[in-house]
Amino acid sequence: MTQFDNQTLGPRDRKSFAFHATLFRKLFVAFLRQFFRLFMKIDVQGLEHLPPDGPVVIACNHVTNFDVFPMQLSLPRPIFFMAKAELFKFPLMDVALRNLGAFPVYRGEKDAWAMRHAREVLQQGQTLGMFPEGTRNKSLGLGVAKTGTARMAIETGSPIVPMVLIGTDGFFKGFPRRTSVTVKLLPPLQAYPGETPLALTDRLMFSMAAELPKEMRGVYAEIPKGFRN
């Protein structure tokens, strides 16, 4: 756990956040593995692309509120996530989320605290989970991504491991039949010398789109001529 200086910083800084897999997290993830077996049949591909240790950004498409579960359950390493600040208003939820490795972000604005905390996750050699689109895409296809994921990777020198989820939009719709979910991890992306966040974002999103069904590629369905991957 870490604690920021209570006297000089804001309300979020006065709380402690986990930068490791707490006992509570381990027990909760073990429970989730058993629970989701009732609803989900998961096929994990490309796990060899995940570094066994050290800082890494997992960048994933975002279709449903349940995406974080197959993301975490498919990996041997704990993922640390941003979560909307509203969830932390309830005391018990606040404690639970912080022990699970989540940290609050105020959406719709430039949240410097959340970005600083995300950098700290990577500086601690952990796995940071991010959705480049910024929020879940209700249309299923990829939307225009923000540059925050690429910017974070460039600033910290961390590799990005693209991840694509296929099938999460079918959760619970066919119960008692289990939903088939495919999780694909792609080869890591490292920023080229002098590469801009926008250029790295485009490389990231086009690499993800190439592994998705056509109906899920959205605005990244067509690769521009001369594009450097």
N, C-alpha and C positions, 0 to 999 in steps of 0.2 A: 504494500500500500504506500501511497505517497500523500503528503499533506503540504499545501501551499501556505504561504504566510498569511495568517488570518487578519493581520492588522493593515495590510496595504492593498489587498486584492478584494474582489467581489464575492457574492454569496457562493458561487460555484467553487471558488478557490478555497473556501473554508471547509470543504468536504474532502474526504479521502476517496481516492479512486484506485481500483486494482489494476496493476500492470503485470499480473501473472494469473495463472489458473488457480483460483481460490478453491478450497474444499467445497464450498457451496456450489460453485460453478461445475466442478467435476461431478458432484452428485446430481445436479439438475440436468446436465447433458446426458448422463447415464439414464436418467428417467426418460428424457426426450427420445433417446434411441429406441427404447422399448415402446413408448407411446406411439411414435410415428410409424412403427412397423405395422400398426393396425390400419394405417391410412395410406402409406407410401411405400412403393417399391423403387429403390434408388439404384441407379447405375452410374458409378463414378468412373470417369475416364481421364487419363492424363495426370494422375496424381504424382507421377515422377517429375512433373514440372514445378512442383512446390518445393522451394528450398527447405531443408530440414530444420534450419535455424537462421537467425539473423532477421533484420527488418525486411518486410515485404508488404506490398499493397495488393490486396485482392480486389479487382474491379469487376463488377458483375452487372448484368442486365436486371431490371427490376419490374416485375409484373404484378406481384401480389404482396400483401403484408406477411405472407408465410415464407417468403424467399429466404429470410435469415436462417430458417431451420435447416433446409437441405444444404445451405452453404456451410454451416457449422458442422452438421452431422457427417458431411462428406470428407472432412479434413481432420488429420491427427493433431493439428495445432489449434490453440484457441484463437478466435477472431475477436478483435475489439472494434466496436461499432459506434458511430454516432446514432443517437435516437432523439426524436423530437422532444423538446424541452417539456412539453405538456405532460409527458408520462412521468416526469420526476416530481410532480406537484404532490403526489400522494406519498406519505412517509414510508410505508412498507414497500411500495413499488420502487421508490427512490433507493432505498438500501439494497433491495434485491438487484436492481439494474446495475448499480455501481459494483456490486460483488460479481456480477456476470461479465464485467468488462465494458459495459455500455457507458457512454457519457453524453450529456445533453447538448443539443444544438438548436439554436433559434433559426427556423427556416424562414426564407423570404428576406433575409438580410445578411450582410457580411458579418459573420460571427467570428471575430478574431480569437476569442477564448477557445472555441471548438477547434479551430485550426491549430492553435498552439498546443492543445492537448493531443491532437492527432499526431503532431510532430513528436511529442514526448513518447507516444506509443511506439513509434518507429525508432526513436533514440534508445528505447529500452530493449530493442531487438525483437519486437513483437510483430504480429500480423494485424494490419489495419484493413478492415473491410469497408469498401466504398461503392456507392452506386453513382457512376459518372453522370447519369441523367438527372440526378438530384432528388428525384421522387419517383414513385412507381408510375409506370406508363399504362394507363387503362386501355389504350388501343392495341396492346400486345406488341406492336412493332417498336423498334428502337426510336427514341426521340433525340433531338439535338442535345448532345452532352455538354456539360459545363467543364471548364478547364481545371477545376479544383483538384481532381485526382492526379492529373499530370503534373500540376504545379507542386503538389505535395511530394511526388516522387522525385522531381527534379531538385527541389530544395534540400531533400534529405539524402539524395543519391541512392534511393531504394528502387529495386526492380518492381515492375508491375506484373502480376500474374493475372491475365484475363480469365474470367470464368463465365461460362454461359449456362443458364438454367433453361431447360425445356420441359414443360408439362406442369409447372406449378399452378397454372391457371385452372387446372382441373381438380384441385384439392377439394375433397369432400363431395364432389358433384356426382360421383358414381358409387357412393357408399352403399353396400358394404364392400364393393370391389375396391382394391387398392389403386391409387393413382400412380402411374409410372412416371418417374421423374429422372431425367438425365442431367448429370452435372459434368461439364467438360472443363478441364483446366488446360490452358493453352501455354505455349512456350513463353517464358518471361520476356518482357520488353524493358530495355534500358534506354534512357534518353541518349541521343547522339550528342556529341559536343556542340554546344550552342543551339540545340534544338529548342524551339519555343513550346510553351504549354499547349498551344492550339495545335501545333503540328503533331506532338505526341498524343494528344487527345484523338486526333483523326486516325493515327496509326492504331491506337487502341480500339476504337470503335469499329473500324473496318475489319480488324482481325476478329473481333467478336461476331460481327455480322456474317462473316464468311462461314462460321460454324453453326449459324442458326438457320432454321427453315426459312424459306423465302418470305412467308407471311409475317415473320418476326424481325426482318431486317430493317424495316421502317425507312428512315431517311438515309440510312447507310447501305441501301440495297445496291446502288450503282457506284463502283469505284471510278473516280475521275481519271482520265487519261494522263499518263505521266506521273501518277501518284507514287511516292516513294514509301515502301513498306519497311 
